[in-house]
Amino acid sequence: MRDVSAVSSSPGAAEREPGTFYVSPTGDDAAAGTIDAPWGSLAHASSTAIPGDTIRFLPGEYEGVLRPIRGGTSEAPIVFQSWPRRSAVLLGQSYSDHAVNLSRVEYVHVEGFTIRPRSDQGRWLLVENSHHIEIDDVLMEDAASGGMPMHINASHHVFVRDSVMRGGGFNMARVGHSSHILFAGNAISRAGHCPLQFYPDGSTSHVVLRGNVFHAAWGRNFEFFGTKHVLFENNIVTNALHSSRSASASAKFATQDGIFRFNRVFRNWGGPLHDYPMRDQWITNLRVYNNV
């Protein structure tokens, strides 16, 4: 992980105080970044943001990648925000790039965007080798038919809240080699094989999924493979389907030290849930109670 203080004190980064700045598709990167004279590109916002900044994106479509080059701090995170909510649409660019790329950064918040790749090979969001990342109220839809539109890898303290993920190809969102992960208040649906999976086997721990709606429609709802220390509570799990897009309808909750409680599981066509060890020691100390 990079040293945030060292990066933020580099030439050009510490020449101003943090503040609130604006970006518009019709703006100019040479402008002041005010609401009347906004910047014009994701690249400029990515390279300019310093700890404590709030970067607001005005309505319109943005090509390219939001890829901050430095992180914030616990007292002064960097906030990238659609203003108003869902009005800034991130289109991404090529197959190999996600529209939002948070690699080797910390204390970055992404709020209120719509991510809808223009390319038929486009992807949504990558969090890799990063920590203390917050994704709030983001609509992610219509991603590539292959690949992994949303990927959290080798990261910790990543929170995904009040967001929508739908129409994301074969496997839609994957978490691996990570810890202290929260998914809360999200609507997750419409992936060919699995909308949300924790993989490789046993690589992720300390996971909370709370108050989400899993509405698969095209296949199973989720997959946990040996994930450790999992709390799965107050979720709705519905509309799984054994279809031509998926090998089975059954969600997989193969966890170690897992709790499955206060959930509602209904109207899943072909079997709602598998709680059995698919491999040795995938299930230990599993508690399932007070569900409907």
N, C-alpha and C positions, 0 to 999 in steps of 0.2 A: 504494500500500500504506500502511495506517495505521501510525503510530508506536506500537509496542507499549508502550514505556515510558510514553508520554503517556497511553495509554488505561488501563493498569493502575494508574497513580497518580491516577486521577480519584477524586472522592469516592465512598466506598462500596467501592471496589475494593482499597484499601490499608489498610483498617481491621483486617485480620487477617493472620495468617501463612498461607501455603499449607499444605494438609494433605489428608487423605483423607476424603471425605464420601460419604454414601449417599442414594439416591433409591429410593422404592417407590411403586407405584400406590396404595397405601393410606396413604401418608405425608402430611405437612403441611408446606407451604412455610414456615410460621412456626416449625417445629421446629429443633433444633440441627444436623441433618444427620448425626447419629451413626447407627450401625447399629441402635440401639434407638429412635432418634427421627429417622427419615429425612425428607428433603424429599419433596414429592409430585408434582412436575411437571418436564417437559422445559424449559419456559420458565424456571422458577426456576434450574435447573442451568445453563442457557445464559447467563443474565444474571449469575450469581454467580461462576462459575469464573474464577480468576485464574492467572497463570503459576505452575507448580509444583503445582497441584491435581491430584489423581486423584479423579474422580467415579465412584462405583460404582453401577450400577443393579441393584437386586435383582430376583428373578424376577417376571414378570408382563407385562402389555400396557400400552403407553404411547401415548396419542394425542398429536397435536401434532407439532412440529418441533424437532429438536435443532439450534439455531442459535446458536453461541457469539458473543458480541458483542465479544470481545477474544481475542487470540492469546497464545501463550506465548513462550518464548525458547529458544535452542538448549540452554541449561543447565537450563531449567525449562519444559518443554512442559506443555500442558494435556492430560490423559488422560481420555477418557470411555470407560468400560469396563463391559461386562456381567459381572455377578458372581453365580453362576458363568457361564462362557461359554455363549453362545447361549440363555440363559434369559430375558433381557430382550428383548421383542419390540416393535419400533417400528412403529406402524401408520400414521404420517403423518396427513394430513387431507384436503386438497382436491387437485384436478387440478393446480393451479399450483404446489404446494409439493412438494419432496422431503422425505422423512422426516428426512434429515440434510442440512443446508445449511451448507457451509463457504465463506462468501464473505468476502473481504477479511480473512482471518486467516492466521496463520502458527504453525508449531510446535504443531499440534494432532494428537493421536492418537485414533483411534476403534477400539476393540478388542472383538471377541467378540460383537457384537450379532446378532440376527436381525432383518432388515427385511422385513416382509411387509405391504404396504399394504392397508388395509381397503377403501378406495375402489377401484372398478374403473378409476379414472383416476389412481391413486396412482403415485408414483415413489420411487426409492431414495435416491440420493446425488448432490449437486451440489458440486463443488469449482471455485470461480471466483475469479479475481484473488487467488489465495492461493499460499503456498509452504511447503515443508517440512511436508507433510501425510502422515500414515501411516495406512493403513487395513489392519487385520490381523484375520484370522480372523472375517470377517463373512459371514453367510449372507444373500444377497439373492435373493428369489424372488417369483414371481407378481405381477409389476408390470403396468402399464397395457398395453393392446393397441396403443396409439399413443404418440407422444412419445418421450422418451429417458430411460429409468429411471435410468441412471448417466451423468453428464456431467462431464468434466474440461475446463475451458476457461480459457485465458489464465492458466495457473498453471505453476509449475515446482517440481522436487524433490517429486514426488508418488509415493508408494510404495503399491502395492496387493499384499498378500501373503496367501497361505494362505486365501483367501476363495472363496466359491461364488457364482456369478451364473448364474441359470437361470430360464427362463420370463419373458422380458422383452419380449414384444411384437415389433414389426417390426424396428427397430434397437435393440439393448439397451444397449450402452456405447459412448460416443464420446469421443475425445480430440482436441482441436483448439487451435491457437494456443498450444502449451505446449512445455516442454522438460524434459529430465532426468526421464523417466518410467520407472518400474519396475513390471512385472507379474511376480510370481514365486510359483510354487507354487499357482496358482489353478485351479479347475475352472470352465470357461466353456461354457455349453450352452443350447440351446433358445431361439433367437430366430427370428422369422419370416424375416427377410432376412439379418441379420448380427449375431452376438453381440458382436463387438468391431471398431470401425473407427477409423482415424485420418484425420480429415477436418476442414476443407477441405484441398484438395490442397496439399501441401508446407508446411503450417502448423506442423508439429510436428517436433522434432529431438531427438537424443540419447535414444533409447528402448532399453530392454532388456526382452525377454520371455524368461524362463528358468524351465524346470521346470513349465510349465502344461500342463493337459490341455484341449484344444479338442475338444468332443464335440457337434457342431452339432445333429444329430438332425433339425432342421427345414429346414436350408438350408446355406449356406456357413459356414466357420469364422472367418474374419477378413478385414479389408481394410486394406491400407496404400496410400495414394494419394500418391506422391511424398514420403513421410516420409524424413527425413534422418538419417543416422548411426544405423542400427538394428542391434542384435545380437539374433538370434532363435535360441536354442540350448536343447537338452535338453528340447524340448517334445514332446508327443504330439498329433498332428493326425489325428482319426479321425471316422468316421460322418457326414461331410457327405452331404447328400442334395439332389438336384435335385427339388424337390417343388413343390406348389402354393403354398408359402409363400415361395419364393425364385426369383430370375431364373436362377440357376445354382448348381451345387454348388462351384464353384472358388473357393478362397481366393485373395486378391490380395496379392502381395508385390512391389508396384511401388515400390521404394525407391531412394534415392540414398545411395551408400556403405553398402550393406546387407550383412550377413553372415547366412547361413542354414546352421547347422551342428549336427551331433549330434542331429538330430531324428528321430522315428519318424513316418512318414506312411503310414497304411494304412486299408483298408476305407472308402474315400470313394467314394460311388456317383454317378458322373457327372463325374469329373475332380477331382483333389485340389488342384491348385495352378496358378496362372497367374503366370509370371515373364516377362511381356512388356510393352512400353511401350504402355499404353492411350492415353497422350497424349505429346506431345513432351517428351523429357528426363525422363520419370518414372523411368527406370532408368538409373543410371550407377554404375559401379564396384560391381557386385553380385557377391558370391562365394557359391557354393552348394557345400558339400562335406561329406563324412563323415556323410551321412544314410542312413537305411534307408527 
